[in-house]
Amino acid sequence: MIFTTSVLVCLLLFVSKVGAEDTCVWYGQCHTSDKPPVLNCLYSGLPKPLGNASVIEVFNEICPELVNRSGKTVTCCNADQIEILADGLVNVKPLLARCPSCWHNFRNFLCVVTCSPNQSRYMNVTRPGPEDLTVSEHDFQKVVKSVEFMLTESYTKAFFDSCKSVSNPTMGNTSKAIDTLCGKANFCTKKRFLTYLLEKVTSFPLNTVNVTFWNNNITTNGRTFQPLNLTVAKCNERIGNENACDCVDCDDSCPKFPETFNQSGISFPVVVAFLILCIIIKKRKKKRQSAAVTDPHKPKY
């Protein structure tokens, strides 16, 4: 009897732990007036299945990593949020698609933040909004006005590095696309980059998104959070059938000079230039020798 009771208690604790992890922080969109911004509705319940066939089709296309291939796909975003996400990705794609791995990481990040079924693992609502809402579907429901996003340092750096050298095709190769995705910041950093993206995704006013970096799980106020740590494709790696990013968009895709030349103090370009010069001299010498043999006007001895 004692064994049975212990097992039951353990099972209940396990179920409650899983349930606590796999929950949302928002679902749907609400607002307090007829003017923007339209904020996400506060929701701490279980993720919900996608019901509309057309919405499922769009979601499968833009967020394939979140699709459950063996059963129903559940999310923390509704049809309106998916539509807005899809429109946003369409607008940004021309900036980043020239580097497939950067675009993959970017798209996956926004999908996970917006729709992941376990948002509460790495997102903490720090300020819910008032309940005086006018949207009929969400009457008297609070909104999310401020949130903390917890990410690992390694993931953030890898994500940022995969996109930091991508050129802005509308401004030439000297301008970087990531500068456009950092808002009005004069110098783009990984924190400014992610903060700006999250402000756009959540429609939060400036300074209400707090991005924090952690190396391990964090326990605060009795809750344990697991910082977001997605797998990142490096810019010099292939993604599916897509090629790696070109040298102009990815420093790691550029050819590297042999280390032996650098250590000896001899520049690799100088060596290449010397070899080319030797080849040219040799060809000219051979051509002159050939001309000397075949020239009929040359006196013979």
PyMOL commands that set and color helices and strands:
alter all, ss='L'
color gray80, all
select helices_A, chain A and resi 2-21+53-62+64-66+79-96+100-115+119-121+136-138+153-163+177-180+190-202+247-249+251-253+259-264+268-294
alter helices_A, ss='H'
color red, helices_A
select strands_A, chain A and resi 26-30+39-42+48-49+74-75+123-128+144-152+167-168+172-176+209-214+218-220+223-225
alter strands_A, ss='S'
color yellow, strands_A
deselect
rebuild
show_as cartoon
